[in-house]
């Protein structure tokens, strides 16, 4: 979304000025980490999220994902993030409750390789991610085959891309059958019991009030549209 980072920071900063930052419950601490993230305060956000990483619940998953995004985007630590992808995958298998999973993290590292002209490494990362996914849910990472179609062509793996795009199309179509759309992102807790001075809704809920989203996640309908477009392109040029 054009202009989202600046607007996001503006909104988050206003909330932060009124938010209590000490003596918080676990859910409130997680929400504070989200608020720091949105306010573009990477050190503060990372310090909060790192406390959740040793856990095994959805908050631990999202906390580690956020730390990887911070390391990559704020500190340009792509090598460290790539190593963390392997560690994360060893600890957390994909689950239906977390459809984005490693989508943005893998995209960021792979896109860094693509920008440098290293399409082989970009596709290696994308293939590792896609091949780690079960087919029981519409994981966002299937959409990486559309995003990196040109790189697949560059390394001569267009047929592989077509197979993945067809698989993704079928999975997304089945998931969306009879539904208007699927949620953009799964929150570890949609609401927190209100206490005066405490952020009581996680950041995505706040952004929804402004038509914004922390990760600017595409909806599954948009991903399906991209997949169909890429599939037509891949077959046409194959």
N, C-alpha and C positions, 0 to 999 in steps of 0.2 A: 504494500500500500504506500503510495507516494506520500512522503511527509510524515509517515507513521513514527519513525524514531524520535523526531523532535516533539511531536504531539504527545507521544507516549511518555517521554521524560517530563514534559510539562504537567501532565495529569498526575503521574506518580509522585512528583515532587510535592504537589499540593497535598496529597494524601499523607506523604511521609512527614510533613511538617506537623501533622496532627496525630500521628500514630505513636503509640507507646512501643518502646523497643526493649524493655526489660521486664522481667517477671512474667514471661509469656508461656503458654502451654505449647506443646509440641506442634499442634496444628497452627497456632498463631505464629510460631517461629518460622514455620515453612512459608506462611503467607508473607511474613516480613522479608524473607529471602526473595520471594517473587517481586515484592515491591522494590527492593534494592535493585534487582535485575532490570525492572522496567524503568527505574530512575537512572539507569546507566551508571551504576555504582558497582563495578565488577569486584573490587576487593571485598566490599561489605557483603555482597550477595554470595560470593564464593565461600566466605568464612561461615556463613549460615548454612549453606547447602552441604558443605563438607561434613558437617556434624551428622547428616542424615545418611550419608553414603554407606556406612557399615551395616545399615539395616537391610531387610529383605522384602519390604513392602513396596507399594506403589510410590510412596514418597521417596524412598531410597532410589528407585529407578529414575524418577523425574529429577531428583537432586543431582544425581551423577550426570544425567543428560545436560542439565543446566551448567554444571561445572565444565563439562567438555565444550559447550558452546562459548562459555566465558573465556576459557583458555585459548580457543581458536579465534574468536572474534575480537576480544579485547587485547589479548597478548600475542596473537599470531603464532601460537605454539602448535603448529600443525603436526610436527613429529610426535610430540607428547600426546596429542589428541588421538593420533592413529594408534599409538600403543594402548591408550585407554579403551579404544573401541574393542580391541581383542580381549582385554580384561573384563570389560562390561559384558561382552557376549558370553564369556566363560561363566559369569555369575548369573546373568539374567537371560532366560530364554524369552522369545516373543510370546506375549499373552494378549488376548482379545481386549483386555482392559487398557492396553497401551498401544493403540494403533500407530501413532507416529514413531514409537520405538526409536531407532537410530537414524531415522530419515534425514533430519537436518544436519546431524553430525557427519554422517557419511557423505551427504551432499557437499558440505563445506570442505572436507579434506579432499574429496575427489575433484571438486571444482578447482581447488588450488593447483592440483596436478594438471588438470586440463588447461588452465590458464597459462601454465608454463610449457605447454605443448607435450606433456607426458601422458598421452592418451592411454598407453598400455597400463600404467599404474592406476589411472583413474578408473578404467574398466575393471581392473583386478579388484579394487575396493568395492565397486558397485556389484560385481558378480558374487563376491564373498557375502555381501549383505543379502542379496536376493536369494542366494542358495541356502542361507541360514533360516529362511522364513518358511513356516508351514503354510498350507493353503486353506486353513480353516477360518481365515478372517481377512478383510481387506486392508492389510498393512500398507501404510503409505509408501514404504520403500520399493514396492513393486513399480511405482511411478518413476523411479530413477531410470528405468529402461527407456522411458520416453525422453526424460531430461538429457540423457547422455547418448541419444541415438547417433549423433554425428561422431562421437568418439568410438562407438561400436563400429561404425562404418570405417573409421580411420584404421582400426586394428583388424579389420576383416572378420568381425563377428556379427555381421548383420543378421544371419540366420538365427543365431542365438537370441538376439534382440527381438526378432519377430516371434519366436516361441514364447519368450517371457511376456511380451506385450499381449499376445493372445491369451495367455494364462491370466494375466492381470485383468484384462477386459472381462473375462468370464467370472472371475472372483468378485470384481466390483459390481458387475451387472447383477449377480445373484444377491449380493449384500444389499443392494439398493432396491431390489424388487419390492414394490408395494410401499416404499418409503419415500418421503420428500427428499431426504438426504441423511447423512450420518454425521454425528458430532465431529467438530474439527479437532478437538483434543480432549483427552480424558484427564480430569482433575483428580488428585489424590483425595480431595475432600471438597465438595461443592460449596459447603457453608461451614462457618465456625460460629459457635455460640457467641453472641454479642456481649462484649464488655466495654464500657465507656473508654474511649481512647485507643481501642484495639481494632486493628483491621480485621473485619469479621467475614469477609468474602475473599476468596483467593483472587489473584490479579485478573485471570481470564474473565471472571464475573464482572469485575470493574470495567474492563475494556469493552465488554459487551454493551455496556451503557453508552459507549461512544462509538459503537460499530467498529471496534478495533480488536486485534488479537495479538497476544505476546509474540507468537512465532510467525504470524501472518500465514498460518497454515491454509492451504487450499482445501476446499471441501472435497469429499469423494466424488461428487458430480463433476467438479472441475478437473480432478485428476483423471476421471474416466474420459472426459472430453480430450484431454491432452494425449491420453493413451491411444484413443481412436485416431486422432490426427497423426500421431507418430507412426502408428501401425499402417495407415494408408500410405504415408510417405515411404516407410521402409519397404513395403511390398511394391510400390511403384518404381522405386529405384533399384530393386533387387534383380 
